[in-house]
Amino acid sequence: MDSAANDNMQPELPPGPEWPEQERAEQLARGAALKWASGIFYRPEQLARLGQYRSREVQRTCSLEARIKSVVQSYLEGVKTGVRQLARALEAVQGTRETLGQAWGLLQDMAKAAQTLEPLREQVTQHKQLQALSQLLPQLQAVPSAVAHTQALIDAQRLLEAYVSLRDLEQLREETWAPLGGLELPVFEGLGPLAEALGQAVEAAAGAAGQLARKDPALLVAAVRVAEVEARRTTSRGPPPRDWRLRCLQALQEGLERAHFGPPLLPGPGALAGWLETLQVSLPAELAKAEALVAPCCPAHYKVVQLWTHTLHSGLRRCLRQLLEGPELGAADAFTLLHWALNVYLGPEMMGNLELGPEADVSQLEPLLTLENIEQLEATYVAKVQASVAQWLQKALDGEVAEWGREQNPDTDPSGFYHSPMPAIVLQILEENIRVTCLVSESLQRRVHSMALSELGAFLRSFSDELIRFSRDHLRGEATAPHYVPYLLAALNHQSALSSSVSVLQLDGLASGAVAPVEAALDELQRRICRLVLEALLVELQPLFAALPSRRWLLSSELLEDVCERTARFCQDFEHVRAPAVQLLLAEVEHTVVLQYLCALMQGRLVCRSASERSQAAERLRQDAAQLQDLFLGLGLEENIQCVPVLLALRELLSLRDLTLLGLEVAGLRQQFPDVSEDHISALLDLRGDVSREQRLAALSSLLAGPQPSPPAGRRALFSLVPTPTPALSSCLPSGPCA
């Protein structure tokens, strides 16, 4: 077929709407062609080859048109083939539709025929059921009597026979179920209650396993066997195996808990110790009975001893939790419960008894008391004991305070020292409360130890406050104590006894700084007692020091003799004070007397009017120093800690004849006593009465020369505690405090 014929055979496509994309494509093609042509024929010499390019493009255009026609022709042929296939498929579908319509009509006819046969089918089914019933009628007639017999066996606790009878009845029900098409006969309605009655009998026997294992082990064995056989029963139809094994185990646990930890058995107030002692005997006995009697009656996988152990432990934990949720326990009950739970319960006397087998291993049990329970019990115990300790300490203090107003001196021990049982009572109360807690736990012991130290500190503060009140009432005359000073000295002995014995409250392994606050309180109490004693001494000595220095003092030693006599009389009772407190007290008395002496010298009540008076004053200082030194040496004060040598240093300043050496003497005094001030030196120079203003300024300037000396080791402050009269302006240095 030639090309013309092919062209004639090609169908003419109807003119379609213009496509914007086609128009855009043509524009782009024309633009590309123009761009190409302008590039090719840009030069004039290339126009000669225009014919060649035209012929070449014509050939290319013809080739493209031929290819396009070929593609369109093959496409049209494929379309014709598809149209023919669609026509044949349409004919096949129409034939199939006609065939299905005929089949649907046949099915409707068959359904109508089947409906007419339904009464016949029902009659056939009823005939089969009647035939099966006629065959099973003798057995079905015996079912009511078999049910009654099985119930009688259950009531007689013949559990194995009752179970066999029940299984026969259930087997008969299963055999009738299929022939009757799943029809449940009324005659079998009693099997459900019968099975429940047997399950309850098994459960009751398991709940009383402890008693049955001793009195009737056969019944316990029968109940366990029934539960195990039922658990292993397999069936393709009918009811699944009942959970009698689980009910049996639960009954074992509930029976144990009910026997040992039932609500009526919870201890009342004050009965906790007896209840715990009872458990300490009954629980190991129960475990031993389980191992010896109950375990042989049960399968090995029951793990009877382990079950008994965990059940008893769980019941006890629950019971103790209920006990702690109730009214707050007293101190004795809290201590007893802590000691029993932490030390006795798992010990060899109870659950850790070596006579029990390895199955009773209690190491895997949960703690009997949780950390919160232990914290609650310890807090309760410490709070109760703290209140009791505070009450006892207050009673001891009240008894001691009541002794202070007696008409006789304090009691003494065989050595002659003032003595009272109060320190021993206080330490015994605290030490016993700390020591007893070591039976429970280290945690409780530390808590009680901290509480004891706190209460001891509070007791010391109360003791100190009572001493201040006692002193105030006595000095004001509101409640004069006949033996005021002796009872202060007795209190000092009490402080010494407490200080020397407080180490018994120190716990092993605890930092020594734990008792540091108590030791600081004891030191403060000692200082306060010493101050009260010194105040009583000052009441007697201050009238005597008011006349010193004076003309009478220059001419006679009578004033200082009175001071020494009263001081010696005041210190007579010091022999009843224990060492080292007596040395401290004597040192404080000597320091106070010297301070009063210095204060009297600095008041400017005497001015020497001649060299002879200055010599007398210097000699008086020497004699007074010797007299005071002899006094305190006689009282037992060591010489190396006395402050009296300061009077000899002042004597050197008064006895100086060459005033040009006054600055050197002042510098030496400052070297020995760095706390001496310009005011003190001015007061001493006023006592001399022969120092001019220029000499005074020169002497005082020596205080500012050189670095400040450090105080000698072991020497106490003196001049810094001595007040002086306000100095005149003429005695002030330009760099002094008045400048």
C-alpha positions in Angstrom: 0.0 0.0 0.0 1.5 3.3 -1.1 1.7 6.4 0.9 -1.3 8.0 -0.8 -3.4 5.1 0.2 -2.1 5.3 3.7 -2.9 8.9 3.8 -6.4 8.2 2.6 -6.9 5.5 5.2 -5.9 7.8 8.0 -8.9 9.2 9.7 -9.3 12.9 9.8 -9.3 14.2 13.3 -11.9 16.7 14.0 -10.5 20.2 14.6 -10.1 20.6 18.2 -9.8 23.7 20.3 -6.5 25.6 20.2 -4.1 24.6 23.0 -2.2 27.5 24.7 0.6 25.1 25.3 0.9 24.2 21.7 0.9 27.8 20.7 3.7 28.6 23.3 5.7 25.6 22.0 5.5 26.8 18.4 6.6 30.3 19.5 9.6 28.8 21.4 10.5 26.7 18.3 10.3 29.7 16.0 12.4 31.7 18.3 15.0 29.0 18.6 15.1 28.6 14.8 15.5 32.3 14.3 18.3 32.4 16.9 20.0 29.5 15.2 19.7 31.0 11.7 20.9 34.4 12.9 23.9 32.7 14.3 24.7 30.6 11.2 24.2 33.4 8.7 25.6 36.3 10.7 28.5 36.7 8.2 27.9 37.6 4.5 30.2 34.9 3.2 28.0 32.2 4.7 25.0 33.3 2.7 26.5 31.4 -0.3 25.8 28.2 1.5 22.1 29.0 2.1 21.0 26.6 -0.6 22.8 23.8 1.0 21.3 24.5 4.4 17.8 24.7 2.8 18.1 21.4 1.0 19.4 19.7 4.2 16.6 21.0 6.3 14.0 20.0 3.7 15.4 16.4 3.8 15.3 16.5 7.6 11.8 17.8 7.6 10.7 15.0 5.2 12.3 12.4 7.4 10.6 13.7 10.5 7.2 13.7 8.8 7.7 10.1 7.6 8.5 9.0 11.1 5.6 10.8 12.6 3.2 9.2 10.1 4.7 5.8 10.8 4.1 6.3 14.6 0.5 7.5 14.1 -0.3 4.6 11.7 0.9 2.0 14.3 -1.1 3.8 17.0 -4.3 3.7 14.9 -3.8 0.0 14.3 -3.5 -0.7 18.0 -6.7 1.3 18.6 -8.5 -0.8 16.0 -7.3 -4.0 17.7 -8.5 -2.8 21.1 -11.9 -1.9 19.9 -12.4 -5.3 18.4 -11.4 -7.0 21.7 -13.7 -4.8 23.7 -16.6 -5.8 21.4 -15.9 -9.5 21.9 -15.6 -9.0 25.8 -19.0 -7.2 25.8 -20.6 -10.2 24.1 -19.0 -12.6 26.7 -20.2 -10.5 29.6 -23.8 -10.5 28.3 -23.7 -14.3 28.0 -22.4 -14.7 31.5 -25.1 -12.4 32.9 -27.8 -14.5 31.3 -26.3 -17.7 32.8 -26.1 -16.2 36.3 -29.7 -15.1 36.1 -30.7 -18.7 35.3 -28.6 -20.0 38.3 -30.2 -17.5 40.7 -33.6 -18.7 39.7 -32.6 -22.3 40.4 -31.2 -21.3 43.8 -34.5 -19.7 44.8 -36.4 -22.8 43.8 -34.0 -24.9 46.0 -34.5 -22.6 49.0 -38.3 -23.0 48.7 -37.8 -26.7 48.6 -35.6 -26.7 51.7 -38.2 -24.7 53.7 -40.7 -27.4 53.0 -38.2 -30.0 54.5 -37.5 -28.1 57.8 -40.3 -29.8 59.8 -39.0 -33.1 58.7 -35.5 -32.1 59.9 -36.8 -31.1 63.3 -38.6 -34.4 63.6 -35.4 -36.2 62.8 -33.5 -34.3 65.5 -36.2 -35.0 68.1 -36.1 -38.6 67.1 -32.4 -38.8 67.7 -32.7 -37.1 71.1 -35.5 -39.4 72.2 -33.4 -42.3 71.1 -30.4 -41.1 73.2 -32.7 -40.4 76.2 -34.2 -43.9 75.9 -30.7 -45.4 76.0 -29.5 -43.2 79.0 -32.8 -43.2 80.9 -31.6 -45.7 83.5 -28.5 -43.7 84.3 -30.4 -40.4 84.3 -33.0 -41.8 86.8 -30.1 -42.6 89.2 -28.7 -39.0 89.1 -30.8 -37.5 92.0 -29.8 -40.4 94.3 -26.2 -40.1 93.2 -26.2 -36.3 94.0 -27.7 -37.0 97.4 -25.1 -39.7 98.0 -22.3 -37.4 97.0 -23.5 -34.7 99.3 -23.6 -37.3 102.1 -20.0 -38.2 101.4 -19.0 -34.6 101.5 -20.8 -34.2 104.8 -19.1 -37.3 106.1 -15.7 -35.7 105.0 -15.0 -38.6 102.6 -13.7 -36.2 100.1 -12.0 -38.6 97.7 -15.1 -40.8 97.3 -17.2 -37.6 96.9 -14.9 -36.4 94.2 -15.0 -39.6 92.3 -18.8 -39.6 92.5 -18.9 -36.0 91.4 -16.7 -36.7 88.4 -18.9 -39.6 87.4 -21.9 -37.4 87.4 -20.1 -34.7 85.4 -18.9 -37.4 82.9 -22.5 -38.5 82.5 -23.6 -34.9 81.9 -20.9 -34.5 79.2 -22.0 -37.8 77.5 -25.6 -36.6 77.3 -24.6 -33.1 76.1 -23.5 -34.1 72.6 -26.4 -36.5 71.7 -28.9 -33.9 73.0 -27.3 -31.2 70.9 -26.1 -29.1 73.8 -29.4 -29.4 75.7 -28.9 -29.1 79.5 -31.2 -31.4 81.4 -32.7 -30.2 84.7 -31.6 -33.3 86.4 -28.0 -32.0 86.4 -28.8 -28.6 87.9 -27.6 -29.8 91.3 -24.0 -30.5 90.1 -22.9 -26.9 90.4 -23.8 -26.4 94.1 -22.5 -29.9 94.8 -19.1 -29.0 93.3 -19.0 -25.8 95.3 -19.8 -27.7 98.5 -16.9 -30.1 97.8 -14.6 -27.1 97.1 -15.6 -25.5 100.4 -14.9 -28.8 102.2 -11.5 -28.9 100.6 -10.9 -25.3 101.6 -12.0 -25.9 105.2 -9.7 -28.9 105.5 -6.8 -26.8 104.2 -7.6 -24.0 106.6 -7.4 -26.4 109.6 -4.2 -28.0 108.3 -2.4 -27.4 111.6 -5.0 -29.3 113.7 -5.7 -31.9 111.1 -2.0 -32.8 110.6 -1.9 -33.7 114.3 -5.4 -35.2 114.7 -6.7 -36.5 111.3 -3.9 -36.3 108.7 -5.9 -38.6 106.3 -8.5 -35.9 105.9 -5.8 -33.3 105.1 -4.2 -35.7 102.6 -7.6 -36.4 100.9 -8.3 -32.6 100.6 -4.9 -32.0 99.0 -5.2 -34.9 96.6 -8.7 -33.7 95.5 -7.2 -30.3 94.8 -4.3 -31.7 92.9 -6.3 -34.2 90.8 -8.7 -31.4 89.9 -5.8 -29.1 88.9 -4.4 -31.8 86.6 -7.7 -32.7 85.0 -7.8 -32.2 81.2 -11.0 -32.2 79.1 -11.8 -31.3 75.5 -15.4 -30.3 76.4 -17.3 -29.5 79.6 -16.2 -27.1 82.4 -12.5 -26.3 82.8 -10.6 -27.5 85.9 -11.6 -25.6 89.1 -9.1 -23.5 91.1 -9.2 -25.7 94.2 -5.4 -25.7 94.5 -5.3 -21.9 94.7 -8.2 -21.9 97.2 -6.4 -24.6 99.2 -3.2 -22.5 99.4 -5.1 -19.4 100.3 -7.0 -21.3 103.0 -3.7 -22.5 104.4 -2.4 -18.8 104.7 -5.7 -17.4 106.0 -5.9 -20.1 108.6 -2.4 -19.4 109.9 -3.0 -15.6 110.0 -6.4 -16.0 111.7 -4.9 -18.3 114.3 -1.9 -16.1 115.2 -2.7 -12.5 114.2 -6.5 -12.2 114.2 -8.0 -8.8 115.3 -9.0 -10.1 118.7 -5.4 -11.1 119.4 -3.9 -7.7 118.9 -2.2 -6.5 122.1 -3.8 -3.8 124.1 -1.9 -0.9 125.9 0.9 -2.3 128.1 0.4 -5.9 126.8 2.8 -5.7 123.9 5.7 -7.4 125.7 3.6 -10.4 126.8 2.2 -10.7 123.2 5.7 -10.7 121.7 6.9 -13.3 124.2 3.9 -15.5 123.2 4.8 -15.1 119.6 8.5 -15.9 120.4 7.3 -19.3 121.5 4.4 -20.0 119.2 5.9 -19.1 115.8 8.9 -21.4 116.0 6.6 -24.1 117.3 4.3 -23.5 114.3 7.2 -23.8 111.9 8.4 -27.0 113.6 4.9 -28.5 113.4 4.7 -27.6 109.7 8.0 -29.2 109.0 7.2 -32.4 110.9 3.5 -32.9 110.4 2.0 -30.7 107.6 4.8 -31.0 105.0 4.5 -34.9 104.7 0.8 -34.5 104.0 1.3 -32.2 101.0 3.1 -32.4 97.6 6.7 -31.2 97.5 5.9 -28.3 95.2 3.7 -26.8 98.0 6.9 -25.9 99.9 5.0 -26.0 103.1 7.7 -24.8 105.4 8.6 -21.9 103.2 4.8 -21.1 102.8 4.4 -21.2 106.6 7.4 -18.9 107.1 6.3 -16.3 104.5 2.7 -16.5 105.7 3.6 -16.0 109.4 6.0 -13.2 108.5 3.5 -11.4 106.3 0.8 -11.7 108.9 3.1 -10.4 111.6 4.1 -7.4 109.4 0.5 -6.6 108.7 -0.4 -6.9 112.4 2.5 -4.6 113.4 1.5 -2.1 110.7 -2.0 -2.0 112.2 -0.5 -1.6 115.6 1.6 1.4 114.6 -1.3 3.0 112.9 -3.3 2.9 116.1 -2.7 5.0 119.3 0.9 6.0 119.9 2.9 3.5 121.9 4.6 4.3 125.2 8.4 4.4 125.6 8.6 0.9 127.1 6.4 -0.6 124.3 8.3 1.2 121.6 11.7 0.0 123.0 10.4 -3.5 123.4 9.1 -3.7 119.8 12.3 -2.2 118.3 14.5 -4.7 120.3 12.3 -7.6 119.4 11.9 -6.8 115.7 15.6 -5.9 115.1 17.3 -8.4 117.3 15.1 -11.2 118.6 12.8 -12.0 115.7 15.5 -13.2 113.2 17.8 -14.4 116.0 18.6 -18.0 116.9 16.0 -17.9 119.7 13.2 -17.6 117.2 13.0 -17.6 113.4 16.7 -18.4 113.0 16.4 -21.5 115.1 19.0 -24.0 114.1 16.5 -26.9 114.6 14.4 -25.7 111.6 15.2 -27.1 108.2 16.8 -25.1 105.3 13.3 -24.4 103.8 12.7 -22.0 106.7 15.4 -19.7 105.5 14.5 -16.2 106.8 17.3 -14.4 105.1 15.1 -13.7 102.0 12.2 -12.2 104.0 11.4 -8.5 103.9 12.3 -6.5 107.0 9.7 -6.9 109.7 9.7 -3.1 110.1 10.2 -0.6 107.3 12.6 2.3 107.6 9.6 4.5 108.2 8.3 2.3 111.0 11.8 2.2 112.6 12.0 6.0 112.3 8.5 6.4 113.8 9.3 4.1 116.7 12.7 5.7 117.4 11.2 9.1 117.3 8.4 8.0 119.7 10.9 6.4 122.1 13.3 9.3 122.1 10.4 11.8 122.7 8.9 9.8 125.5 12.3 9.2 127.2 13.3 12.9 126.7 10.2 14.0 128.6 10.9 11.5 131.4 14.5 12.4 131.6 13.7 16.1 131.7 11.2 15.4 134.5 13.7 13.4 136.6 16.5 16.0 136.1 14.1 18.7 137.2 13.3 16.7 140.3 17.0 16.3 141.1 17.5 20.0 140.6 14.5 21.0 142.7 15.8 18.7 145.5 19.2 20.4 145.3 17.8 23.9 145.3 15.7 23.1 148.3 18.9 22.2 150.3 20.4 25.7 149.8 18.2 27.4 152.4 19.1 24.9 155.2 20.4 26.1 158.6 23.5 23.9 158.3 26.4 23.5 156.0 26.2 21.2 152.9 26.8 17.5 153.5 30.4 16.2 153.1 31.9 12.9 151.9 34.4 10.8 153.9 37.2 13.0 152.6 35.6 16.2 153.9 34.6 17.6 150.6 31.1 19.1 150.0 29.1 16.4 148.4 25.6 15.8 147.0 24.1 12.8 145.2 22.8 15.1 142.4 25.7 14.8 139.9 25.7 11.0 140.3 21.9 10.9 139.8 22.1 13.1 136.7 24.8 11.1 135.1 23.3 7.8 136.1 19.9 8.8 134.5 21.6 9.8 131.2 24.1 7.0 131.1 21.6 4.2 131.7 19.3 5.6 129.0 22.2 5.6 126.6 23.6 2.2 127.6 20.3 0.4 127.3 19.8 1.5 123.7 22.9 -0.6 122.6 20.5 -3.6 122.9 18.5 -2.2 120.0 20.5 -0.4 117.4 23.3 2.0 116.8 20.9 4.5 115.3 18.7 4.6 118.4 21.8 4.8 120.6 23.0 7.9 118.7 19.6 9.5 118.9 19.4 9.0 122.7 23.0 10.1 123.1 22.2 13.3 121.3 19.1 13.7 123.4 21.0 13.1 126.6 23.6 15.7 125.8 20.9 18.2 124.9 19.1 17.5 128.2 22.3 17.8 130.1 23.0 21.2 128.5 19.5 22.3 129.4 20.0 21.0 133.0 23.2 23.0 133.3 21.5 26.1 132.1 18.7 25.6 134.6 21.3 25.0 137.3 23.1 28.2 136.4 19.8 30.2 136.4 18.9 28.8 139.8 22.3 29.8 141.2 21.8 33.4 139.9 18.3 33.5 141.4 19.7 32.1 144.7 22.5 34.8 144.7 20.2 37.6 143.8 17.7 36.7 146.5 20.5 36.4 149.1 22.2 39.7 148.2 19.0 41.6 148.1 17.9 40.2 151.4 14.7 38.6 150.0 15.7 35.1 151.0 18.9 35.3 153.1 20.8 31.9 153.1 22.6 31.2 156.4 25.3 29.3 154.5 25.4 31.1 151.2 29.1 30.7 150.3 29.4 27.0 151.4 26.5 26.1 149.1 28.1 28.0 146.2 31.3 26.0 146.9 29.2 22.8 147.0 27.8 23.8 143.6 31.4 24.2 142.3 32.1 20.6 143.5 29.0 19.4 141.6 30.3 21.1 138.5 33.7 19.4 139.0 32.0 16.0 139.5 29.9 16.5 136.3 32.9 17.7 134.3 35.1 14.8 135.4 32.4 12.2 134.7 30.9 13.5 131.5 33.2 11.3 129.5 31.0 8.3 130.4 28.5 9.8 128.0 30.9 9.6 125.1 30.1 6.8 122.6 32.7 4.6 121.0 33.4 5.6 117.4 31.7 9.0 117.9 33.7 12.1 117.4 35.0 13.6 120.6 33.5 17.0 119.6 30.0 15.6 120.3 30.3 16.5 124.0 32.1 19.8 123.3 28.9 21.9 123.8 28.3 20.2 127.2 32.0 20.8 128.2 31.6 24.5 127.2 28.4 24.7 129.3 30.3 23.2 132.3 33.1 25.7 131.9 30.6 28.5 131.8 28.9 27.2 134.9 32.3 27.1 136.7 33.0 30.7 135.7 29.6 31.8 136.9 30.0 30.1 140.3 33.4 31.6 140.7 32.0 35.1 139.9 29.2 34.6 142.5 31.8 33.5 145.1 34.0 36.6 144.2 31.0 38.9 144.5 30.4 37.6 148.0 34.1 38.3 148.8 33.9 41.8 147.4 30.9 42.6 149.6 33.2 42.0 152.6 36.4 43.6 151.2 35.3 46.7 149.4 34.7 48.7 152.6 38.3 48.0 153.6 39.7 48.9 150.3 37.8 52.2 150.4 40.3 53.4 153.0 43.3 52.5 150.9 45.6 54.4 150.2 45.5 56.9 153.0 47.8 58.4 155.7 46.6 55.6 158.0 47.7 53.1 155.4 51.2 54.7 155.2 51.7 54.5 158.9 50.2 51.1 159.7 49.6 47.7 158.2 46.3 47.4 160.0 44.2 47.9 156.9 45.8 45.1 154.9 45.8 42.9 158.0 42.1 43.2 158.1 41.9 42.4 154.4 44.1 39.3 154.9 42.1 38.3 157.9 38.7 38.5 156.2 40.1 36.8 153.1 41.6 34.0 155.1 38.3 33.6 157.0 36.3 33.7 153.7 38.6 31.0 152.2 38.3 28.7 155.2 35.6 26.7 153.4 37.8 26.3 150.4 39.2 23.2 152.0 35.9 21.5 151.2 36.4 22.1 147.5 38.0 19.4 145.3 41.0 20.0 143.2 41.6 21.4 140.6 38.6 23.7 141.3 40.1 24.9 144.6 43.3 26.1 142.8 41.2 27.9 140.2 39.1 29.5 143.0 42.2 30.6 145.0 43.7 32.1 141.9 40.5 34.0 141.2 40.4 35.3 144.8 44.0 36.3 144.7 43.5 38.0 141.3 40.4 39.8 142.7 42.2 41.0 145.9 45.1 42.4 143.8 42.7 44.1 141.4 40.9 45.8 144.3 44.3 46.9 145.7 45.3 48.3 142.3 41.9 50.0 141.9 42.3 51.7 145.3 45.8 52.9 144.3 44.5 54.4 141.0 41.7 56.5 142.6 44.1 59.3 143.5 43.0 59.5 147.2 46.6 60.0 148.3 49.4 62.2 147.1 52.9 61.9 148.7 54.1 65.2 149.9 57.7 64.3 150.5 60.4 61.9 149.8 59.8 60.2 153.2 56.2 59.6 152.3 57.2 58.1 149.0 59.6 55.8 150.8 56.8 54.9 153.2 54.5 54.1 150.3 57.1 52.0 148.6 57.8 50.1 151.8 54.1 49.7 152.4 53.8 48.1 148.9 56.6 45.8 149.6 55.2 44.7 153.0 51.7 44.4 151.5 53.0 42.2 148.7 54.8 40.0 151.1 51.8 39.7 153.4 49.4 38.9 150.5 51.9 36.4 149.1 52.2 34.7 152.5 48.5 34.6 152.8 47.8 32.8 149.6 50.8 30.5 149.9 49.3 29.5 153.3 46.0 28.9 151.6 47.7 26.6 149.1 48.0 28.8 146.0 51.1 28.1 144.0 53.5 31.0 143.9 54.2 31.0 140.1 50.6 31.9 139.3 50.2 34.7 141.8 49.5 38.3 140.7 51.0 39.9 143.8 54.4 40.6 142.1 52.8 43.6 140.3 52.9 45.5 143.7 56.7 45.0 143.8 56.9 46.5 140.2 54.8 49.5 141.3 57.1 49.8 144.4 60.1 50.3 142.1 58.3 53.2 140.4 57.5 54.9 143.7 61.0 54.3 145.2 62.8 55.8 142.2 64.9 58.8 143.3 66.5 59.9 140.0 63.6 61.2 138.0 65.7 61.2 134.8 65.4 57.4 134.9 61.6 57.7 135.2 61.1 56.9 131.5 63.3 53.8 131.7 61.3 52.6 134.7 58.0 53.2 133.0 59.3 51.3 129.9 60.3 48.4 132.2 56.9 48.4 133.8 55.2 48.3 130.4 57.5 45.4 129.4 56.3 43.4 132.3 52.6 44.4 132.0 51.8 45.3 128.4 48.2 46.3 129.3 49.3 49.3 131.5 48.0 52.5 130.0 48.9 56.2 130.1 46.1 56.8 132.6 47.5 54.2 135.0 51.0 55.7 134.7 49.6 59.2 135.3 47.7 58.0 138.4 50.9 56.4 139.8 52.9 59.6 139.1 50.2 61.5 140.9 50.7 59.3 143.9 54.4 60.2 143.9 53.5 63.9 143.9 56.9 65.1 142.7 56.8 64.7 138.9 56.7 67.9 136.8 54.7 68.2 133.6 57.7 67.9 131.4 58.9 64.8 133.3 55.5 63.3 133.1 55.3 63.9 129.3 58.8 62.4 128.9 57.9 59.3 131.0 54.6 58.8 129.2 56.3 59.2 125.8 58.3 56.0 126.6 55.0 54.1 126.4 54.8 54.9 122.7 58.4 54.2 121.9 59.1 50.8 120.4 56.8 48.0 119.4 53.9 46.8 121.6 55.4 44.0 123.8 53.5 40.7 123.9 52.2 39.6 127.3 54.4 37.1 129.2 53.2 33.5 129.0 50.9 32.6 131.9 50.4 36.2 133.2 46.8 37.3 133.5 45.5 40.8 132.5 45.5 43.3 135.4 45.7 46.9 134.4 43.1 46.5 131.6 40.6 45.6 134.3 41.5 48.6 136.6 39.6 51.8 136.0 41.3 55.1 136.6 40.0 58.7 137.3 39.6 60.9 134.2 43.1 62.3 133.6 43.6 66.1 133.6 44.5 67.7 130.3 48.0 68.5 131.5 48.7 64.8 131.9 47.8 63.9 128.3 50.4 63.4 125.6 49.8 65.1 122.2 49.3 61.6 120.8 47.3 60.3 123.8 43.6 59.7 124.1 42.9 63.3 125.0 44.8 64.8 122.1 
